Amino acid sequence: MKWMNIIALTLVIVGALNWGLIGFLNFDLVTTLFHGGMFWVARVIFALVGLAGVWCLTMYHAVGQEDQLRMSKQ
């Protein structure tokens, strides 16, 4: 599962950087790279970023457990 977390975090970072570029510079890097006949690749990337975001929601559970483990050791 660790490799899934790494892949998901990487995709979420790619998505966050793309959204940052859109917000600050009005520039969509993914769509620019895969425009025209390759637009389906951009849609796949957007879908994977969305799925990675859903996967990363499960990491909140792990963060809560980490805090509880620290408190129980003290």
N, C-alpha and C positions, 0 to 999 in steps of 0.2 A: 504494500500500500504506500510505502514511502515514495516510490517512483511516481505514483499517481499524484501525490501531493506536490511533488516538484514540478511535474508537467502542468498541473492545474495552476499553481502559483505563477509559473512562467507565462501561461496564457493570460492570466488575470493582469499581470504586469504589462504585457503587450497591449491589452485592451485599455488599461488605465493610461498608458503613454499615448495611445491613439486618441483617447478622449481628451487628454490634456492638450494635444496638438490642435484638436478641433476647437476646444474652448478658448485657447489663448491665441492661436494663429489662424483659425478657420481653415485648417488644412487636414484632410483625412488621408493619412499615409497609406492605409490598407487599400482604400478605393483607388488611390493614385497608382499604386503599384500594380493592381489587378483590375484595370478598367477595360472597357470594350468587351471583347469576346471572352476575356478571362474573369469577368465579374463574378462568375459562379465561385471562383476560388475565394474572393473576398467574402461572399456570403457564407462559405464553409468556415472561414476563419472567424467571422462574427458569431456563427453558431457555436463553434468550439469554445470561444471566449465566454459565451453565455453559459454553456454547460460547465466550464471550469469555475465560473462564479457560483453556480449552484453547488458544485462539489466542495468549494472552499467554505460554504456555510457549515459543513460538518466539522470544520476546524474549530469553531467556537466551542464545541463540546470538549475538545482536547484542552483548550485554554482554561476552561473552568476546572478541569481535573488537575491541571498543573498547579493552580492556586491552592486547591484543597490538599494536594500532596505536600506542598511547602508548609502549610499551616499545621498539618498533622505531625510533621517531623520536629517542630519546635517545641 
